[in-house]
């Protein structure tokens, strides 16, 4: 599952604008399979995911406060959630997760917002998320989300 697809499913299942969420999604050229070399079919799958995000009511672009965070969802009752997303790439899942954790830490500004990592709902990604101790997730307010076409589930144990 490519990164843009991983961005789609939380919006579809958990942060749907039809339920009062205001969602801003940052998309870079590589996610759209522009520049560099990409697997066959990635550009088409990315275009479908982006079109669906727009159809759902998500906005595309950088967030005024959190810049190029992958996904920022705000709800009047539930607050703001800043999500860093990883998907299938040439990097090992372990390295991708470390990078995403670093990005999340750099986005933390001491406000009321919450943070999450979202990755494909696959055993290799779940193993990586389970490495993050529960205590650390609790202290920094971090949720770990496994996403798929079928839904979004949070990793609890660790």
DOROVEX-601869 format. One line per 8 residues: number of its first residue (from 0); their letters; for each residue x, y, z of N, C-alpha, C. Coordinates in Angstrom, 2 decimals. Layout:
N
NUM> a> X Y Z X Y Z X Y Z ~ ...
***
This chain:
158
0> xxxxxxxx> 0.85 -1.16 0.00 0.00 0.00 0.00 0.90 1.24 0.00 ~ 0.71 2.08 -1.00 1.53 3.28 -1.13 1.09 4.36 -0.14 ~ 1.99 5.33 0.10 1.76 6.34 1.12 0.46 7.11 0.90 ~ 0.16 7.46 -0.33 -1.07 8.22 -0.58 -2.31 7.37 -0.30 ~ -2.21 6.07 -0.50 -3.32 5.18 -0.14 -3.46 5.10 1.38 ~ -2.33 5.08 2.09 -2.37 5.05 3.55 -3.00 6.34 4.08 ~ -2.81 7.44 3.40 -3.45 8.70 3.80 -4.96 8.67 3.56 ~ -5.36 7.99 2.52 -6.78 7.95 2.17 -7.63 7.27 3.22
8> xxxxxxxx> -7.20 6.10 3.70 -8.07 5.28 4.54 -8.40 5.89 5.89 ~ -7.50 6.57 6.59 -7.92 7.22 7.84 -8.96 8.32 7.59 ~ -8.81 9.02 6.48 -9.80 10.06 6.15 -11.15 9.40 5.86 ~ -11.11 8.35 5.12 -12.34 7.62 4.75 -13.03 7.03 5.98 ~ -12.25 6.42 6.88 -12.84 5.65 7.98 -12.89 6.36 9.33 ~ -11.97 7.28 9.59 -11.89 7.84 10.93 -12.05 9.36 10.98 ~ -11.59 10.07 9.96 -11.60 11.54 9.97 -12.41 12.09 8.80 ~ -13.53 11.49 8.53 -14.32 11.85 7.37 -14.91 13.25 7.52
16> xxxxxxxx> -14.68 14.12 6.55 -15.26 15.46 6.63 -16.79 15.47 6.78 ~ -17.47 14.44 6.32 -18.93 14.38 6.49 -19.31 14.23 7.96 ~ -18.36 13.85 8.81 -18.60 13.72 10.25 -18.06 14.93 11.02 ~ -17.80 16.02 10.31 -17.36 17.25 10.97 -15.86 17.47 11.03 ~ -15.07 16.60 10.44 -13.62 16.77 10.44 -13.19 17.71 9.32 ~ -12.26 18.59 9.62 -11.60 19.40 8.61 -10.23 18.76 8.42 ~ -9.94 18.32 7.21 -8.74 17.53 6.96 -7.87 18.21 5.90 ~ -6.59 18.32 6.21 -5.61 18.85 5.27 -4.56 17.77 5.05
24> xxxxxxxx> -4.32 17.41 3.80 -3.39 16.34 3.45 -2.28 16.92 2.58 ~ -1.04 16.70 2.98 0.09 17.13 2.18 0.49 15.99 1.25 ~ 0.71 16.31 -0.02 1.10 15.30 -1.00 2.30 15.82 -1.77 ~ 3.37 15.02 -1.81 4.54 15.45 -2.58 4.59 14.71 -3.92 ~ 5.49 15.14 -4.77 5.58 14.59 -6.12 5.87 13.09 -6.12 ~ 6.72 12.64 -5.22 7.06 11.21 -5.19 5.84 10.36 -4.87 ~ 4.94 10.88 -4.03 3.73 10.13 -3.72 2.83 9.99 -4.94 ~ 2.91 10.96 -5.82 2.13 10.93 -7.07 2.87 10.17 -8.16
32> xxxxxxxx> 4.04 9.61 -7.85 4.87 8.86 -8.79 5.42 9.76 -9.89 ~ 5.77 10.98 -9.49 6.37 11.93 -10.44 7.82 12.14 -10.03 ~ 8.72 12.01 -10.96 10.14 12.12 -10.67 10.67 10.80 -10.15 ~ 11.86 10.45 -10.54 12.43 9.17 -10.10 11.77 8.00 -10.80 ~ 12.07 6.81 -10.32 11.44 5.62 -10.91 10.48 5.03 -9.89 ~ 9.37 4.51 -10.40 8.31 3.99 -9.55 7.77 2.69 -10.12 ~ 7.25 1.84 -9.27 6.67 0.58 -9.76 5.49 0.84 -10.70 ~ 5.29 -0.06 -11.62 4.15 0.03 -12.53 2.85 0.07 -11.73
40> xxxxxxxx> 1.98 0.96 -12.09 0.68 1.05 -11.45 0.61 2.03 -10.28 ~ 1.76 2.48 -9.77 1.73 3.38 -8.62 1.05 4.69 -8.96 ~ 1.34 5.27 -10.10 0.76 6.56 -10.48 -0.76 6.47 -10.53 ~ -1.28 5.40 -11.09 -2.72 5.23 -11.19 -3.36 5.05 -9.82 ~ -2.74 4.24 -8.98 -3.27 4.03 -7.63 -3.23 5.31 -6.81 ~ -2.16 6.08 -6.97 -2.04 7.35 -6.26 -3.12 8.33 -6.73 ~ -3.37 8.36 -8.03 -4.38 9.26 -8.58 -5.77 8.90 -8.05 ~ -6.05 7.63 -7.92 -7.34 7.18 -7.38 -7.46 7.62 -5.92
48> xxxxxxxx> -6.40 7.43 -5.14 -6.43 7.82 -3.72 -6.61 9.33 -3.57 ~ -5.88 10.11 -4.36 -5.99 11.56 -4.28 -7.39 12.03 -4.68 ~ -7.92 11.47 -5.74 -9.27 11.83 -6.18 -10.29 11.53 -5.09 ~ -10.12 10.40 -4.43 -11.06 10.03 -3.36 -10.94 10.99 -2.17 ~ -9.72 11.39 -1.82 -9.54 12.36 -0.74 -10.29 13.65 -1.05 ~ -10.17 14.12 -2.27 -10.87 15.34 -2.67 -12.39 15.15 -2.66 ~ -12.80 13.99 -3.12 -14.23 13.65 -3.13 -14.80 13.63 -1.71 ~ -14.02 13.16 -0.77 -14.45 13.11 0.63 -14.53 14.51 1.25
56> xxxxxxxx> -13.81 15.47 0.66 -13.82 16.82 1.20 -12.51 17.24 1.86 ~ -11.48 16.42 1.74 -10.17 16.80 2.28 -9.57 17.89 1.39 ~ -8.77 18.74 2.00 -8.03 19.74 1.25 -6.59 19.25 1.09 ~ -5.96 19.65 0.00 -4.59 19.25 -0.28 -3.67 20.46 -0.10 ~ -2.60 20.28 0.66 -1.63 21.35 0.84 -0.98 21.30 2.20 ~ -0.08 22.24 2.42 0.63 22.33 3.69 -0.28 22.99 4.73 ~ -0.13 22.58 5.97 -0.92 23.12 7.07 -0.27 24.42 7.55 ~ -1.08 25.44 7.91 -0.49 26.71 8.35 0.38 26.59 9.61
64> xxxxxxxx> 0.05 25.69 10.52 0.82 25.54 11.75 1.82 24.39 11.67 ~ 1.43 23.27 11.07 2.26 22.07 11.08 2.98 21.82 9.76 ~ 2.92 22.78 8.87 3.67 22.68 7.62 3.33 21.46 6.82 ~ 4.35 20.70 6.47 4.19 19.57 5.56 3.91 18.26 6.30 ~ 3.22 18.35 7.44 2.76 17.12 8.11 1.89 16.37 7.11 ~ 1.96 15.06 7.13 1.24 14.26 6.13 -0.27 14.49 6.16 ~ -0.84 14.52 7.35 -2.29 14.65 7.48 -2.59 15.37 8.79 ~ -3.41 16.40 8.73 -3.85 17.09 9.94 -5.37 17.09 9.91
72> xxxxxxxx> -5.96 16.52 10.95 -7.42 16.44 11.05 -7.87 17.21 12.28 ~ -8.84 18.09 12.09 -9.36 18.89 13.20 -10.87 18.71 13.30 ~ -11.34 18.56 14.52 -12.77 18.43 14.80 -13.09 19.30 16.01 ~ -14.21 20.01 15.95 -14.58 20.93 17.03 -14.66 20.23 18.39 ~ -15.07 18.98 18.42 -15.21 18.24 19.69 -13.97 17.40 19.99 ~ -13.43 16.73 18.99 -12.34 15.78 19.19 -10.95 16.41 19.12 ~ -10.85 17.65 18.73 -9.56 18.34 18.70 -8.79 18.10 17.41 ~ -7.47 18.28 17.52 -6.59 18.19 16.35 -5.68 16.98 16.47
80> xxxxxxxx> -5.56 16.25 15.37 -4.66 15.10 15.30 -3.72 15.31 14.12 ~ -2.42 15.22 14.40 -1.39 15.35 13.37 -0.86 13.94 13.11 ~ -0.92 13.51 11.85 -0.59 12.13 11.51 0.57 12.09 10.53 ~ 1.59 11.33 10.88 2.67 11.03 9.95 2.40 9.64 9.38 ~ 2.59 9.51 8.08 2.18 8.31 7.35 3.38 7.67 6.67 ~ 3.44 6.36 6.70 4.42 5.61 5.94 3.70 4.54 5.13 ~ 4.24 4.26 3.97 3.67 3.23 3.11 4.78 2.43 2.47 ~ 4.41 1.60 1.52 5.38 0.77 0.81 6.36 1.66 0.06
88> xxxxxxxx> 7.64 1.39 0.28 8.69 2.12 -0.43 9.93 1.24 -0.48 ~ 11.01 1.79 -0.98 12.24 1.01 -1.05 12.92 0.90 0.32 ~ 12.48 1.73 1.29 13.07 1.66 2.65 12.51 0.48 3.42 ~ 13.29 -0.02 4.33 12.83 -1.05 5.24 11.80 -0.44 6.19 ~ 10.76 -1.19 6.58 9.76 -0.64 7.50 10.36 -0.07 8.78 ~ 11.40 -0.70 9.30 12.03 -0.22 10.53 12.59 1.19 10.34 ~ 13.28 1.42 9.23 13.86 2.74 8.96 12.76 3.77 8.70 ~ 11.72 3.36 8.00 10.61 4.27 7.72 9.92 4.68 9.02
96> xxxxxxxx> 9.75 3.73 9.94 9.10 4.04 11.21 9.97 5.01 12.03 ~ 11.28 4.78 12.07 12.16 5.69 12.80 12.08 7.10 12.22 ~ 12.04 7.19 10.92 11.92 8.50 10.27 10.61 9.17 10.65 ~ 9.51 8.42 10.61 8.20 8.98 10.96 8.16 9.42 12.42 ~ 8.76 8.63 13.31 8.82 9.03 14.72 9.58 10.35 14.88 ~ 10.68 10.48 14.18 11.45 11.71 14.24 10.64 12.89 13.73 ~ 9.90 12.69 12.65 9.07 13.77 12.11 8.00 14.18 13.12 ~ 7.38 13.20 13.77 6.35 13.51 14.76 6.94 14.32 15.91
104> xxxxxxxx> 8.08 13.91 16.41 8.71 14.63 17.53 8.99 16.08 17.13 ~ 9.45 16.30 15.92 9.75 17.65 15.46 8.50 18.51 15.30 ~ 7.36 17.89 15.14 6.10 18.62 14.99 5.47 19.00 16.34 ~ 5.91 18.36 17.40 5.31 18.59 18.72 5.67 19.98 19.22 ~ 4.64 20.75 19.53 4.84 22.13 19.94 4.34 22.41 21.36 ~ 3.90 21.37 22.05 3.43 21.55 23.41 1.99 22.03 23.53 ~ 1.24 21.94 22.44 -0.15 22.36 22.47 -1.07 21.22 22.86 ~ -2.34 21.37 22.54 -3.35 20.37 22.88 -3.51 19.30 21.81
112> xxxxxxxx> -2.84 19.45 20.68 -3.00 18.48 19.60 -2.45 17.12 20.00 ~ -2.95 16.11 19.31 -2.49 14.73 19.50 -1.76 14.31 18.23 ~ -1.01 13.23 18.34 -0.20 12.79 17.21 -0.40 11.30 16.96 ~ -0.17 10.91 15.71 -0.32 9.50 15.35 0.65 9.15 14.24 ~ 0.99 7.87 14.20 1.68 7.27 13.07 0.66 6.36 12.40 ~ 0.60 6.41 11.08 -0.30 5.53 10.34 0.51 4.76 9.31 ~ 0.32 3.44 9.30 1.05 2.56 8.39 0.08 1.51 7.86 ~ 0.46 0.80 6.80 -0.41 -0.26 6.29 -0.68 -1.33 7.34
120> xxxxxxxx> -1.88 -1.86 7.33 -2.24 -2.93 8.27 -1.69 -4.26 7.74 ~ -0.40 -4.44 8.01 0.32 -5.64 7.60 1.19 -6.08 8.78 ~ 1.43 -7.38 8.93 2.22 -7.87 10.08 3.58 -7.20 10.22 ~ 4.29 -6.96 9.13 5.64 -6.37 9.24 5.57 -4.96 9.80 ~ 4.52 -4.20 9.45 4.36 -2.85 9.99 3.89 -2.91 11.44 ~ 3.00 -3.83 11.74 2.53 -3.96 13.13 3.68 -4.29 14.06 ~ 4.59 -5.16 13.62 5.76 -5.50 14.44 6.57 -4.24 14.77 ~ 6.70 -3.35 13.81 7.46 -2.11 14.05 6.75 -1.23 15.08
128> xxxxxxxx> 5.44 -1.08 14.94 4.70 -0.24 15.89 4.71 -0.82 17.29 ~ 4.74 -2.13 17.39 4.76 -2.77 18.71 6.07 -2.54 19.46 ~ 7.09 -2.08 18.76 8.37 -1.77 19.41 8.29 -0.50 20.25 ~ 7.30 0.36 19.98 7.19 1.62 20.71 6.54 1.33 22.06 ~ 7.24 1.57 23.16 6.68 1.27 24.48 5.40 2.06 24.76 ~ 4.44 1.41 25.42 3.18 2.06 25.78 3.42 3.32 26.58 ~ 4.39 3.27 27.49 4.69 4.43 28.32 5.07 5.65 27.45 ~ 5.89 5.42 26.45 6.31 6.50 25.56 5.11 7.05 24.80
136> xxxxxxxx> 4.27 6.15 24.28 3.08 6.60 23.55 2.18 7.44 24.45 ~ 2.04 7.01 25.68 1.20 7.73 26.63 1.78 9.10 26.98 ~ 3.06 9.16 27.25 3.70 10.41 27.64 3.62 11.46 26.54 ~ 3.86 11.05 25.30 3.87 12.02 24.20 2.53 12.12 23.47 ~ 1.54 11.34 23.89 0.22 11.41 23.25 0.23 10.88 21.84 ~ 0.84 9.73 21.63 1.00 9.15 20.30 0.10 7.94 20.13 ~ -0.66 7.93 19.04 -1.45 6.77 18.65 -0.74 6.10 17.48 ~ -0.85 4.79 17.40 -0.27 4.03 16.30 -1.40 3.35 15.56
144> xxxxxxxx> -1.57 3.73 14.29 -2.71 3.27 13.51 -2.30 2.35 12.38 ~ -2.99 1.24 12.27 -2.84 0.33 11.14 -4.06 0.55 10.25 ~ -3.81 0.87 8.98 -4.91 1.24 8.10 -5.01 0.30 6.90 ~ -6.24 0.13 6.45 -6.50 -0.67 5.26 -7.83 -0.23 4.67 ~ -8.13 -0.78 3.55 -9.42 -0.50 2.92 -10.57 -0.87 3.85 ~ -10.35 -1.86 4.70 -11.39 -2.34 5.60 -11.58 -1.50 6.86 ~ -10.63 -0.61 7.17 -10.79 0.21 8.36 -9.47 0.64 8.96 ~ -9.56 1.19 10.15 -8.40 1.69 10.90 -8.44 1.06 12.27
152> xxxxxx> -7.32 0.50 12.71 -7.26 -0.03 14.07 -6.01 0.50 14.77 ~ -6.16 0.68 16.07 -5.05 1.22 16.85 -4.29 0.08 17.52 ~ -2.95 0.17 17.47 -2.09 -0.78 18.14 -2.00 -0.36 19.60 ~ -2.39 -1.25 20.50 -2.42 -0.93 21.93 -1.22 -1.46 22.70 ~ -0.88 -2.70 22.47 0.14 -3.36 23.29 1.54 -2.89 22.97 ~ 2.39 -2.99 23.94 3.84 -2.77 23.82 4.37 -2.42 25.18
***
